[in-house]
Amino acid sequence: MKTKQDFPSINQRKADGVGSDGNAYRVLIVDDSLFVTKQIGQILTSEGFEVVGTASNGQEGVDSYKELYPNVDLVTMDITMPKMDGVTALEKIMEFDKNARVIMISALGKQDLVKKSLMLGARNYIVKPLDRKKVLERIMMSLSK
C-alpha cells in the first residue's frame, strides 16, 4: 500500500504561522465570544501559529499578556467586551510594551473605535464576520511591520 511519502507534494509551501527562524508565531486571542475565539484559533493553528493563550475580556487579556510577555508575538483583541473593552485593554498593553503587536477585531459600524485603536498603536484591524484569507493577510502584514 502506498503511503504519504510515496507522493511528494508539488505545492509544498511554508506555513504562514512559522517565522524565518522555524519557530511558530505565538498568538494571544482576546474575545468574549467563544465562537470567535475558536474560529480565530482554528484559522491560526491550521497555518502553524501557536495559540499561547485566550482571554474572555480586556482585563484578562492585559493580565495574560503581562504573564506571557515576552513570549507573545501578536494579540488579536475584540473591541466590545465586558469588564474592560478592547480599546482600554490595548492602551494598557501598549503602556506595558510599546512594541506590542495588537490587531483589533470589530463588528461592522465601529469605525470610530477602530480609528482610535490604530492611533493608540494597534497594528491593524479585522472586521467580523471573519474571512480566513483576510485574517491571515492582516496578521502577516502586522508581523512584518
C-alpha positions as CSV (number, residue, x, y, z in Angstrom):
1,M,0.0,0.0,0.0
2,K,1.3,3.4,-0.9
3,T,1.9,5.9,1.9
4,K,2.1,9.7,2.0
5,Q,5.9,9.6,1.5
6,D,5.3,7.9,-1.9
7,F,3.6,11.1,-3.1
8,P,5.8,14.2,-2.8
9,S,3.9,17.4,-2.5
10,I,4.1,19.6,-5.6
11,N,2.7,22.6,-3.9
12,Q,4.6,22.4,-0.7
13,R,4.9,25.9,1.0
14,K,6.0,27.1,4.3
15,A,3.1,27.7,6.7
16,D,2.3,31.4,7.3
17,G,2.5,30.9,11.1
18,V,6.1,29.9,11.1
19,G,8.8,32.6,11.2
20,S,12.0,32.6,9.3
21,D,13.7,31.0,12.3
22,G,11.5,28.0,12.0
23,N,9.5,28.8,15.2
24,A,5.8,29.3,15.3
25,Y,4.5,32.8,15.9
26,R,2.8,32.9,19.3
27,V,-0.7,34.5,19.5
28,L,-2.9,35.6,22.4
29,I,-6.6,35.7,21.5
30,V,-8.8,38.1,23.5
31,D,-12.5,37.8,22.7
32,D,-15.7,37.4,24.8
33,S,-17.2,35.2,22.1
34,L,-16.2,31.5,22.4
35,F,-17.2,31.0,18.8
36,V,-14.9,33.8,17.5
37,T,-12.1,32.6,19.8
38,K,-12.4,29.1,18.4
39,Q,-12.7,30.4,14.8
40,I,-9.5,32.5,15.0
41,G,-7.7,29.7,16.8
42,Q,-8.6,27.2,14.0
43,I,-7.5,29.6,11.3
44,L,-4.2,30.3,13.0
45,T,-3.3,26.7,14.1
46,S,-4.1,25.5,10.6
47,E,-1.3,27.7,9.4
48,G,1.2,26.7,12.0
49,F,0.7,29.5,14.5
50,E,0.8,28.7,18.2
51,V,-2.1,30.0,20.3
52,V,-0.4,30.6,23.7
53,G,-3.5,31.8,25.5
54,T,-7.1,33.1,25.3
55,A,-8.9,35.6,27.4
56,S,-12.6,36.5,27.5
57,N,-12.4,40.1,28.5
58,G,-10.0,43.1,28.3
59,Q,-8.8,42.7,31.9
60,E,-7.9,39.0,31.4
61,G,-6.2,40.0,28.1
62,V,-4.0,42.5,29.8
63,D,-3.1,40.1,32.7
64,S,-2.4,37.3,30.2
65,Y,-0.2,39.5,28.1
66,K,1.8,40.5,31.1
67,E,2.1,36.9,32.3
68,L,3.2,35.6,28.8
69,Y,5.5,38.5,28.0
70,P,7.9,38.4,26.1
71,N,6.6,35.1,24.6
72,V,3.8,36.7,22.6
73,D,4.3,37.8,19.0
74,L,0.7,39.0,18.4
75,V,-2.6,39.7,20.1
76,T,-6.0,39.6,18.5
77,M,-8.3,41.9,20.5
78,D,-12.0,42.2,20.3
79,I,-13.2,45.8,20.7
80,T,-16.5,45.2,22.5
81,M,-16.1,43.1,25.7
82,P,-17.4,43.1,29.3
83,K,-15.3,44.3,32.3
84,M,-12.8,46.1,30.1
85,D,-13.3,46.9,26.4
86,G,-10.6,46.2,23.8
87,V,-9.6,49.8,23.3
88,T,-8.8,50.2,27.0
89,A,-7.0,46.9,27.1
90,L,-5.0,48.0,24.0
91,E,-4.0,51.2,25.9
92,K,-2.8,49.2,28.9
93,I,-0.9,46.7,26.8
94,M,0.8,49.5,24.9
95,E,1.7,51.2,28.2
96,F,3.3,48.0,29.3
97,D,5.1,47.2,26.0
98,K,5.2,49.9,23.4
99,N,6.3,47.3,20.8
100,A,3.3,45.1,21.3
101,R,1.6,43.9,18.1
102,V,-2.1,44.1,18.5
103,I,-4.8,43.5,15.9
104,M,-8.3,44.8,16.7
105,I,-11.3,42.7,15.8
106,S,-14.5,44.6,15.3
107,A,-18.1,44.3,14.2
108,L,-19.3,46.5,11.3
109,G,-20.1,50.0,12.3
110,K,-17.3,50.5,14.8
111,Q,-15.1,52.6,12.6
112,D,-14.6,55.4,15.2
113,L,-13.3,52.8,17.7
114,V,-11.1,51.2,15.1
115,K,-9.5,54.6,14.2
116,K,-8.9,55.3,17.9
117,S,-7.3,51.9,18.3
118,L,-5.0,52.5,15.3
119,M,-4.0,55.9,16.8
120,L,-3.2,54.2,20.1
121,G,-0.9,51.7,18.4
122,A,-2.9,48.8,17.1
123,R,-1.1,47.4,14.0
124,N,-4.3,46.5,12.0
125,Y,-7.9,45.5,12.3
126,I,-10.2,42.7,11.1
127,V,-13.9,43.1,10.6
128,K,-16.4,40.4,11.6
129,P,-17.7,38.1,10.2
130,L,-14.2,36.7,9.9
131,D,-12.8,35.8,6.5
132,R,-9.9,33.3,6.6
133,K,-8.0,34.9,3.8
134,K,-8.3,38.4,5.2
135,V,-7.5,37.3,8.8
136,L,-4.2,35.7,7.6
137,E,-3.4,38.6,5.3
138,R,-3.8,41.2,8.1
139,I,-1.9,39.1,10.6
140,M,1.0,38.6,8.2
141,M,1.1,42.3,7.4
142,S,1.2,43.1,11.1
143,L,4.0,40.6,11.8
144,S,6.2,42.1,9.1
145,K,5.9,45.7,10.3
